[in-house]
Amino acid sequence: MVKNTQLHIIMPVKDSIATAERAIRAIVENGHALCVYDDNSLPENAQRLDELAAELNIQVVHISTLTDHPSPNYRLVLQLAEQEALQTGRHLVIVESDVIIKTDTLNSMLKEVQDGVGMVAAVTVDEEGVYNFPYHYLHRLRYRFLSKKTIDTKKRFSFCCTLLTNELLKKADFQQLDPSKNWYDVTISHWSVALSLRNLLMLGNPVLHLPHSSRPWKRLKYTHPLRYYWRKITQRLDKI
């Protein structure tokens, strides 16, 4: 199967190796090259990623060889990925390790790229096909008739399964990302809009999202929100 040379596809991984392996295989089995960034996984999980690299011909970068900064290292990952995409003239695609793509997911996203587009995202659903975080608001009545459409939105995007166009990468310098934050979905979504670029959300291109497989404590956001926000504030975690 011919690899798509227009996309630089990355996946940050932090443990949760069973889910991550499932996500990795979905990308490779659908004909795509992949670069995995291992963000300080446990030794046995890092070893499993190396085994998958040999088996599936994927690239694995162990962040621990580049920095002693504790996980999460999303800022560094984005900076390295942006540099690679710009050097090779490709669009950057982020597929997180708790997302399972379908056969035509990424090619369908690529077809939406045109001048003036900054980001293209596949909508996320649970195992029953119901929109889940962060796109759960789409269940509101005004969105129901758009279920097969691609919409232009200024709402925040998630990096669950998102394409950042080369046009955006040329205009947005990831070296300027705030080092005090952990995640940059909101920041870069806002940058794209501020640069007068369109952010497209593909409602007819769903991917399975198994939220927070690598950081289970974040599920408290849905089950015990007070405990989640107490931990977030007191331990200075999950800064967006």
N, C-alpha and C positions, 0 to 999 in steps of 0.2 A: 504494500500500500504506500502511495506517495505521501510524504510528509508535507504539511502545509508550510510553505516558506514565508508566508506573510505574517505569521503570528509567533511571538515569543511568549510561550506559556509557562507560568511559574505556579508553584504550590508551596506555601509555607507549611511546615509540619512541626507539630509539637506533641509527641507521644500519640495516644489513641491510635495505635498502629493498625488495628484491624479495619477501622473506618478509613484511615488514610490509604491503606493498601487498596481498598475497594475503589476509592476515588482515583488513585493513580492508574489502576488497571482500566478504568472506564475511559480515561484520556488516551492511553497508549493503544488500547484495543480499537479505538475509533480513528487511528491513523495519525496521531499527533505526537510530536516531540515534546519533551517536558523537562523542566529544570525544577528540582525539589530543593527547597531550603530547609534544612534540619535545624530548628531553633532550640538546641540544647535538650534534645530528647534523652531519655534514659539510655544507658549504653546498649542494652539489648535491643531497643527500638532503633537506635542509630545503626546498629549492625544489620538489622532487618532491612533498612533502607538501602544499605550497601549491597545486600543480596539482591534486592529488587533492581538496583542499578545494573548489576551484571546480567540479570535475567531478562530485563525489559529494555535495555539500552537507553536508560534515562540518565540524566546528570543529577548527582546529589552533591550539594554544597553544605558542608557542616559549618554553621555559623561560629562554632566554638574555635575554629581555626583562624577566624578573622577578627574576633573581638572577645574580650572577657566580660562584656556587658551582659547582665542577666536577661533572660527571656521575659517579655517579648522584644524582638529586634525587628519589628516590621519596618521601621524607618530605614534601617540599613538594607533590608531586603529590597524595598522599593527603590532605593538609590542605585543599588547594583543592577536591578532589573531595568530601570529606566536607561541607564548607561548602555547596557547591552542592546536594548531595543533601538535606541537612537543610532548606535554604531552600525547596526545591521539594517536599518530602515524598516523595521517591523512594528506592528502594533503590539502592545503589551496586554496579555490576558492573564488575569489572576483567577485561579480556581482554588478555593480554600479546601482544606483537607476533610471537611465534613459535607462536601457537595459531590453528587454523582451526576455526571453529565450524560446526555443521550447521544445517539449516533450523529445527528446533524446539529447539535447544539452550537458548536463554535463556528461552523461554516455558515449557519444562519445568522449569527451575530456579525460575522465579517461582511455579509451581504448588505447590512444596514450602514456600513461605513461610507461616508461621502464627505465632501468639503463642508466644514462647519459643524461636524459632529465631534464631540469630545469624549463621550463615554457611551457604551452600549452594554446593557445588563440583561441577563436572563432572569426571569422572575423565579423566586424560590417557593417550593411547595413541600408539604409533609408527605408521609407515606400514603395518605388518603387523597392526595392531590389538592389539598387546601392550602391557599397562600399562607405562608408563615413569615416570621420576623426576618427582615424588617418591612416586608411588603404586605403585612396583614391588613393594613388600612384599605387595600383594594377590594375588600368585601363590602365596602359601602355601596349603596344602591347606584350612585352615579358611575361607578366603574364596571358594573356587571355587564353592560352591553358591549364593553370593549375587550372582552375576555380573549379574543384572538388577535388583537391589534398590537401595534407598537406605538407607545405614547411618548410624547415629548414632555418631560417633567422637570421641575426645579426642586422636587423633594430629594432628600438625601438618598444616595445609593449605598448599597452594601458591596463589598468586594467579593461576596460569595462566588459569583461567576460573572465577571465584568471585564469588558474590553476597554482599554484606554488607548485612544487613537494616537498615531504618531504625530498628528497635528497638535494634540493636547500636550504630548511629551515635549515637543519643541518649545512650547510656550510656558510650561509649568516646571520650574526647577525644583526637583525633589530634595536638593541640598538645603532648601529653605524650610523644609518641614520642621515643625516645632519638636525639639528633642524631649520636651517634658511630657509629651503625649505618648500613648501606647498604640493607638489606632488612627488611621488617616482617611477612612472612607468619607466622613463628613467633610473634612478639610478639602480633599481633592475634588469632591462633588461640587463644593462651593467655588473652588478655583475655576473649574470648567465653566460654570455659569458666569462668573465674573469676567472671564475671557471671551464672553459672547459666543460660547459653543453650546451645542444642544446635547442634552443627556437623554438617551433613548432607552426606555424600559420595554422589553419584549414580553407582553402578557401571553403571547401564543407560543412561547419557547421556554417552558418550565424545566427546572432542574430540581432534583431531590436534595433537600437541605436537612441535615441531621444536626441541629444547632449545638454548638459548644462541646463537641465531642472531645476536643483536646483540652478544654478548660471547664470541667463539669460544674465548678462552683458558680459559673455564670448562669446556669439554669435556674438559680434562685431568683433571678429577675422575674420569672414567670410563676414560680411556685410560692416563694416567700420574699416578696419584694423588699420588705423592711430589712430582712437579714442581708439581702444583696447590697442595698445601699449603705448599710452600716459597714459591711466589709469593704465595699468600694471606697468609702470616705476614710475610714480609720486606717486602712492598709494602702491607701493611695493607688488603687488598682483600676484598670479598665478606663484609662483617661482618653477621651476622644475630643 
